[in-house]
Amino acid sequence: MATWETVIGLEIHAQLATKSKIFSGASTAFGTAPNTQACAVDLGFPGVLPVLNAEVVNMAIKFGVAIDAEITPNSVFARKNYFYPDLPKGYQISQFELPIVGRGQLGISLDEGVSKIIGITRAHLEEDAGKSLHDEFPEQTGVDLNRAGTPLLEIVSEPDMRSAKEAVVYARKIHALVQYLGICDGNMQEGSFRCDANVSVRLKGEEKLGTRAEIKNINSFRFLERAINFEIERQIDLIEDGSKVVQETRLYDADKDETRSMRSKEEANDYRYFPDPDLLPVAVTDDDINRIRASLPELPEQKRQRFIVDLQLSEYDAEVLTSSRETAIYFEKTLAQLPDQAKQIANWILGELSAALNKADINIEQSPISPDGLSNLIARISDNTISGKIAKQVFEAMWQGEGSADSIIEAKGLKQITDTGAIESLIDQVIADNPDQVDQFRAGKEKVLGFFVGQIMKQSKGKANPGQVNQLLREKLNKGRE
């Protein structure tokens, strides 16, 4: 690998969050019975005409403004001609020479504070094709045309990424951005957000790009990284063995963790693009752009900077908290209840909550512990009702649905012991039971203090206030030195 350089570009298909399709009034709802949401326009019946959904234009412009891109004043829809069972018209309506969004850029943050700018070549509108079903019927292929005509924004990057990890960071950043903008739900399991990766290798120092292979329809970030890494090794092995990389389209097989050839890679002239005669150019004015710019929500980078500057969070915490819209919403809802506890809230979300979500394999919006519930738990730590250690037990009980933090603390008798007399009594007992350790401490072995604290916490079943225990214990042990 020290000899070779990887070059990666991504084509991301984001399904736009409209209720109806790009050129018809058919529903875009997911999960309905096959072929129940494909109308005459989607099927290309004779005599029907497409009518552009205005909302997809607004969404595309919103994305373009967010990445500081050029917005084309008059973009044009074209017919991309190819024949496949799930494309009933025999062509796909897309954009070619004049896409609605031109050149833009997106900054990504890598390890150790390194940042990088990824160029975005274009983002164009197009309709989705249907779906071929290969497993439903023995020795036959079924076709579900519900997706036909679903609006997509295809976001094409420059070949600026040099590793699979960079590609994943970029894809995640786009994924977060389209969700913040409200233009795509980002659901990869349902196909709302899909990636094609163009991968090539070249000797380090060379300027000419190597022959690329395109890996199609990758629907998870983990698979994206694995597919690219496999493809890098495959291409290097081919070249080092004296063979050549063939320009082709490949599929990633997650079960075998490998890519396999699908078909030779088409070029633009293979598709015989020409302007769609049924659709007028899309005219976008400066007023349109300014209106949409004024409507933009706070974007991930703006939010990240605010968390760092205003809330004094670390760059890492701010980056992770803003990496998904839902996580940022959860954090800010919790923070609204405890405005002075930003760091404590961040620690709990990125620690206990994140671990529990990963273990259960669910998203934060599905968390059984609400922002109000978490803020209540953290408040009980802050007011010394419970210790941080006991709070983890309470969190687990809340996760299991046993009630609120207050009710669990009350029912299980978990309130922290803060009565000075009770704590002193525990300390006196532990000191009396361990004279050898007392002598060691008074002889200068400070580490023995941890032994005493452990014994006291054990005697109190974890309920004694650790701060008070440390302070009173030191005072009592130091008296013997005098």
ABEGO torsion letter per residue (X at the ends): XAABBBBBBBBBBBBBBBABBAABABBABBGBBBGAABBAAAAGBBGBBBBBBAAAAAAAAAAAAAAGBBBBABBBBBBBBBBBAABAAGBBBBBBABBABBBBBBBBBBBGGBBBBBBBABBBBBBBBBBBBAAABBGBBBBBAAABGBBBBBBBBBBABABAAAAAAAAAAAAAAAAAAGABAGBAAAGABBBBBBBBBBBBGBABBBBBBBBBGBABAAAAAAAAAAAAAAAAAAAAAGBBBBBBBBBBBAAAGBBBBABBBBBAAAAGBBBBAABBBBBBBAAAAAAAAAABBBBAAAAAAAAAAAAGBBAAAAAAAAABAAAAAAAAAAAAABAAAAAAAAAAAABAAAAAAAAAGBBAAABABBAAAAAAAAAAAAAGABBAAAAAAAAAAAAAGAEBAAAAAAAAGABBBABAAAAAAAAAAAAAABAAAAAAAAAGBAAAAAAAAAAAAAAAGGABBAAAAAAAAAAAAAAAAX
